[in-house]
């Protein structure tokens, strides 16, 4: 039976200044590499197909990795201070007292953490949801200890402190629907001229304003109201707050084009309306393609 060997930890306390500096640097580098590793793993897990189907799990995973990174940095700082003669017990005790002092002095940070936990535990919204917070629309990318990160219609990330989550609008479908009801002529030959013109203008609008759309517009069949008005409905799926080009440029171009076909055509004959539905439908991010035509679909 081999004799037991006792490790003499007191040798670590006898290190010289160069050795201590090297050890401190090693701890700092190790902590930094560990944090980078955690972030890489977190990014791969958050983008994994299995997690993409479970928004709740993605939300909790984001909070877990955020807390883990904080723990790594906190522990590394304790080890570094230990090399300068500060005991871990004193470090933890002082950290608790300092945390209370900072908590009273910076209540916003505490509110960020508490509100973030409340949002997650109450299922207010989750990663992947389309929301509008403080008039800033976007898709929730992550909910961390301090910030909720949105991806806005321009592709930029918006960092919103959790304590400001006082007014939240949630779009269950992941977009806002915008309807353009276009009145047609009662004459059959005129309808045959108006329909391709509407289709061409709609396709041109998609190519000109792809940034406001979440999906390809739908051009429906001609319908008749109980009063006898014949019209076509074009359905747009757009980012919240991005409907101005439809109400202005699209409508103006339609009215001008249809007025050339029918001089009696008026601006009121094209009406634009918005709607938010409660039935969620997951769709991919819209990317227009050259020559892509509108589809006739109904949901």
C-alpha positions as CSV (number, residue, x, y, z in Angstrom):
1,X,0.0,0.0,0.0
2,X,1.5,3.4,-1.1
3,X,2.0,5.9,1.7
4,X,-0.2,9.0,1.7
5,X,1.3,12.2,0.5
6,X,0.2,15.5,2.1
7,X,0.1,18.5,-0.1
8,X,1.6,21.5,1.6
9,X,-0.6,24.5,0.6
10,X,1.6,26.8,2.7
11,X,4.0,26.8,-0.1
12,X,1.6,28.9,-2.1
13,X,1.8,31.6,0.5
14,X,5.6,31.7,0.2
15,X,5.5,32.7,-3.5
16,X,7.5,35.7,-4.4
17,X,6.2,38.8,-6.1
18,X,6.9,37.7,-9.7
19,X,5.2,34.3,-9.0
20,X,2.2,36.0,-7.4
21,X,1.8,38.4,-10.4
22,X,2.0,35.4,-12.8
23,X,-0.6,33.5,-10.7
24,X,-2.9,36.5,-10.7
25,X,-2.5,36.9,-14.5
26,X,-3.2,33.2,-14.9
27,X,-6.4,33.4,-12.9
28,X,-7.6,36.5,-14.9
29,X,-6.8,34.8,-18.2
30,X,-8.5,31.6,-17.1
31,X,-11.6,33.4,-16.0
32,X,-11.7,35.4,-19.3
33,X,-11.3,32.2,-21.4
34,X,-14.0,30.5,-19.3
35,X,-16.4,33.4,-19.8
36,X,-15.7,33.3,-23.6
37,X,-16.3,29.6,-23.6
38,X,-19.6,30.0,-21.8
39,X,-20.7,32.7,-24.2
40,X,-19.8,30.5,-27.2
41,X,-21.6,27.5,-25.7
42,X,-24.6,29.7,-24.9
43,X,-24.7,31.1,-28.4
44,X,-24.7,27.6,-29.9
45,X,-27.4,26.4,-27.5
46,X,-29.6,29.4,-28.0
47,X,-29.4,29.0,-31.8
48,X,-29.9,25.2,-31.7
49,X,-33.0,24.0,-33.5
50,X,-34.3,22.2,-30.4
51,X,-34.2,25.4,-28.3
52,X,-35.7,27.5,-31.1
53,X,-39.0,25.5,-30.6
54,X,-39.1,26.2,-26.9
55,X,-39.0,30.0,-26.3
56,X,-39.4,29.5,-22.5
57,X,-36.3,27.3,-22.4
58,X,-34.3,29.8,-24.5
59,X,-35.3,32.6,-22.1
60,X,-34.3,30.7,-19.0
61,X,-31.0,29.6,-20.7
62,X,-30.2,33.2,-21.5
63,X,-30.7,34.2,-17.8
64,X,-28.6,31.1,-16.7
65,X,-25.6,32.0,-18.8
66,X,-25.8,35.6,-17.7
67,X,-25.7,34.6,-14.1
68,X,-22.9,32.0,-14.8
69,X,-20.7,34.7,-16.3
70,X,-21.3,37.0,-13.3
71,X,-20.3,34.1,-11.0
72,X,-17.1,33.4,-12.9
73,X,-16.0,37.0,-12.7
74,X,-17.0,37.2,-9.1
75,X,-15.1,34.0,-8.2
76,X,-12.0,35.1,-10.1
77,X,-11.9,38.4,-8.3
78,X,-12.1,36.5,-5.0
79,X,-9.1,34.3,-5.9
80,X,-7.1,37.3,-7.1
81,X,-7.7,39.1,-3.8
82,X,-6.8,36.0,-1.9
83,X,-3.3,36.2,-3.4
84,X,-3.0,39.7,-1.9
85,X,-3.8,38.4,1.5
86,X,-7.6,38.9,1.6
87,X,-9.5,35.8,2.9
88,X,-12.4,34.5,0.9
89,X,-14.6,34.7,4.0
90,X,-13.8,38.4,4.4
91,X,-14.3,38.9,0.7
92,X,-17.8,37.3,0.7
93,X,-18.8,39.2,3.9
94,X,-17.6,42.5,2.5
95,X,-19.3,41.8,-0.8
96,X,-22.6,41.3,1.0
97,X,-22.2,44.5,2.9
98,X,-21.1,46.4,-0.2
99,X,-23.9,44.9,-2.1
100,X,-26.4,46.3,0.3
101,X,-24.7,49.7,0.2
102,X,-24.7,49.7,-3.6
103,X,-28.3,48.4,-3.6
104,X,-29.4,51.6,-1.7
105,X,-27.3,53.8,-3.9
106,X,-28.2,52.2,-7.2
107,X,-31.7,50.9,-6.9
108,X,-32.0,50.9,-10.7
109,X,-29.7,47.9,-10.9
110,X,-31.7,46.0,-8.3
111,X,-34.9,46.9,-10.2
112,X,-33.4,45.6,-13.4
113,X,-32.7,42.2,-11.9
114,X,-36.0,41.9,-10.0
115,X,-38.0,43.0,-13.1
116,X,-36.1,40.6,-15.3
117,X,-36.9,37.7,-13.0
118,X,-40.5,38.8,-12.8
119,X,-40.8,38.9,-16.6
120,X,-39.4,35.4,-17.0
121,X,-41.4,33.8,-14.1
122,X,-44.7,35.5,-15.1
123,X,-44.4,34.6,-18.8
124,X,-45.1,38.2,-19.8
125,X,-43.1,37.6,-23.0
126,X,-40.3,35.2,-24.1
127,X,-37.4,35.1,-26.5
128,X,-38.6,35.2,-30.1
129,X,-41.8,37.2,-29.3
130,X,-42.6,40.3,-31.3
131,X,-43.1,43.2,-28.8
132,X,-43.2,46.9,-28.6
133,X,-41.5,48.4,-25.5
134,X,-41.5,52.2,-24.9
135,X,-42.5,52.7,-28.6
136,X,-39.6,50.5,-29.7
137,X,-40.8,47.5,-31.7
138,X,-38.6,44.4,-32.2
139,X,-38.2,40.7,-31.7
140,X,-36.9,39.7,-28.2
141,X,-33.4,38.3,-28.6
142,X,-32.6,37.7,-24.9
143,X,-33.6,38.7,-21.4
144,X,-30.5,39.1,-19.1
145,X,-30.0,40.2,-15.5
146,X,-30.1,43.8,-16.5
147,X,-31.3,44.3,-20.1
148,X,-34.0,43.0,-22.5
149,X,-32.4,43.0,-26.0
150,X,-34.6,43.6,-29.1
151,X,-33.8,43.2,-32.7
152,X,-35.6,46.1,-34.4
153,X,-36.9,46.4,-38.0
154,X,-33.5,47.9,-39.2
155,X,-31.6,44.9,-37.9
156,X,-30.1,46.8,-35.0
157,X,-30.0,45.6,-31.4
158,X,-31.9,47.7,-28.8
159,X,-30.9,47.4,-25.2
160,X,-33.7,48.2,-22.8
161,X,-33.1,48.3,-19.0
162,X,-35.5,45.9,-17.4
163,X,-36.7,48.5,-14.9
164,X,-38.3,50.5,-17.9
165,X,-40.5,47.6,-18.9
166,X,-43.6,49.4,-17.7
167,X,-45.5,49.5,-21.0
168,X,-45.3,46.4,-23.2
169,X,-47.3,45.6,-26.4
170,X,-47.2,42.0,-27.5
171,X,-48.0,40.9,-31.1
172,X,-49.0,37.2,-30.9
173,X,-48.7,36.6,-34.7
174,X,-45.2,38.2,-34.9
175,X,-46.4,41.0,-37.1
176,X,-49.1,43.6,-37.7
177,X,-51.6,43.1,-40.5
178,X,-52.3,46.0,-42.8
179,X,-55.2,45.8,-45.3
180,X,-55.5,47.8,-48.4
181,X,-59.0,47.7,-49.8
182,X,-59.0,48.8,-53.4
183,X,-62.3,49.7,-55.1
184,X,-62.7,48.4,-58.6
185,X,-64.8,49.6,-61.5
186,X,-68.2,48.1,-62.1
187,X,-67.2,47.6,-65.8
188,X,-65.7,44.2,-66.5
189,X,-63.3,45.4,-69.1
190,X,-62.0,48.1,-66.7
191,X,-61.5,45.5,-64.0
192,X,-59.4,43.5,-66.4
193,X,-57.1,46.5,-66.7
194,X,-57.0,47.5,-63.0
195,X,-56.1,44.0,-61.7
196,X,-52.7,43.6,-63.3
197,X,-51.9,47.2,-62.5
198,X,-52.6,46.5,-58.8
199,X,-50.4,43.4,-59.0
200,X,-47.5,45.3,-60.6
201,X,-47.6,48.2,-58.2
202,X,-47.7,45.8,-55.2
203,X,-44.7,43.8,-56.5
204,X,-42.8,47.0,-57.1
205,X,-43.7,48.2,-53.6
206,X,-42.2,45.0,-52.1
207,X,-38.9,45.6,-54.0
208,X,-38.8,49.2,-52.9
209,X,-39.8,48.8,-49.2
210,X,-38.6,45.3,-48.0
211,X,-37.6,46.6,-44.6
212,X,-41.2,47.1,-43.4
213,X,-42.5,43.7,-44.4
214,X,-42.5,40.4,-42.4
215,X,-43.9,38.3,-45.3
216,X,-45.0,38.4,-48.9
217,X,-48.3,40.4,-49.4
218,X,-51.4,38.5,-50.4
219,X,-53.7,39.8,-53.2
220,X,-57.1,38.4,-52.8
221,X,-59.9,37.8,-55.3
222,X,-62.4,40.5,-56.2
223,X,-65.2,40.7,-53.6
224,X,-68.5,42.5,-53.5
225,X,-69.9,44.3,-50.4
226,X,-73.6,44.1,-49.5
227,X,-74.0,47.6,-50.9
228,X,-72.6,46.4,-54.3
229,X,-69.1,47.9,-54.2
230,X,-66.5,45.7,-55.9
231,X,-63.1,45.7,-54.4
232,X,-59.8,43.8,-54.0
233,X,-58.1,43.4,-50.6
234,X,-54.2,43.3,-50.4
235,X,-53.0,41.9,-47.1
236,X,-49.6,43.1,-45.8
237,X,-47.7,41.6,-42.8
238,X,-45.5,44.4,-41.5
239,X,-43.4,45.4,-38.6
240,X,-45.3,47.5,-35.9
241,X,-45.1,51.2,-36.6
242,X,-43.8,50.8,-40.1
243,X,-47.1,51.2,-42.1
244,X,-46.5,54.8,-43.2
245,X,-45.1,53.8,-46.7
246,X,-48.3,51.8,-47.3
247,X,-50.6,54.7,-46.2
248,X,-48.7,57.2,-48.3
249,X,-46.5,56.0,-51.1
250,X,-48.4,52.8,-52.0
251,X,-51.8,54.4,-51.8
252,X,-50.7,57.4,-53.8
253,X,-49.2,55.3,-56.5
254,X,-52.3,53.2,-56.7
255,X,-54.7,56.1,-56.9
256,X,-52.6,57.8,-59.6
257,X,-52.4,54.7,-61.7
258,X,-56.1,53.8,-61.4
259,X,-57.1,57.4,-62.1
260,X,-55.3,57.2,-65.5
261,X,-57.5,54.2,-66.3
262,X,-60.7,55.7,-64.9
263,X,-60.7,59.5,-64.6
264,X,-63.5,59.3,-62.1
265,X,-61.4,57.4,-59.6
266,X,-61.0,59.1,-56.2
267,X,-58.5,58.7,-53.3
268,X,-61.2,57.5,-50.9
269,X,-61.6,54.4,-53.0
270,X,-58.4,53.0,-51.6
271,X,-58.6,52.5,-47.8
272,X,-55.8,51.4,-45.5
273,X,-56.6,49.6,-42.2
274,X,-54.4,47.9,-39.5
275,X,-55.3,44.9,-37.4
276,X,-53.6,42.8,-34.7
277,X,-54.8,39.2,-34.4
278,X,-54.7,37.0,-31.4
279,X,-53.9,33.8,-33.2
280,X,-50.1,33.3,-33.3
281,X,-48.5,32.1,-36.5
282,X,-44.7,31.6,-36.6
283,X,-43.1,32.9,-39.8
284,X,-39.6,33.3,-41.1
285,X,-37.9,36.7,-41.5
286,X,-39.0,38.1,-44.9
287,X,-36.3,38.5,-47.5
288,X,-37.5,39.6,-51.0
289,X,-36.2,37.9,-54.1
290,X,-35.9,39.3,-57.6
291,X,-39.0,38.5,-59.6
292,X,-40.9,37.1,-56.6
293,X,-44.6,37.5,-57.2
294,X,-47.4,38.0,-54.6
295,X,-49.1,34.9,-53.5
296,X,-52.9,34.4,-53.0
297,X,-53.1,32.9,-49.6
298,X,-55.6,33.1,-46.8
299,X,-55.2,32.5,-43.1
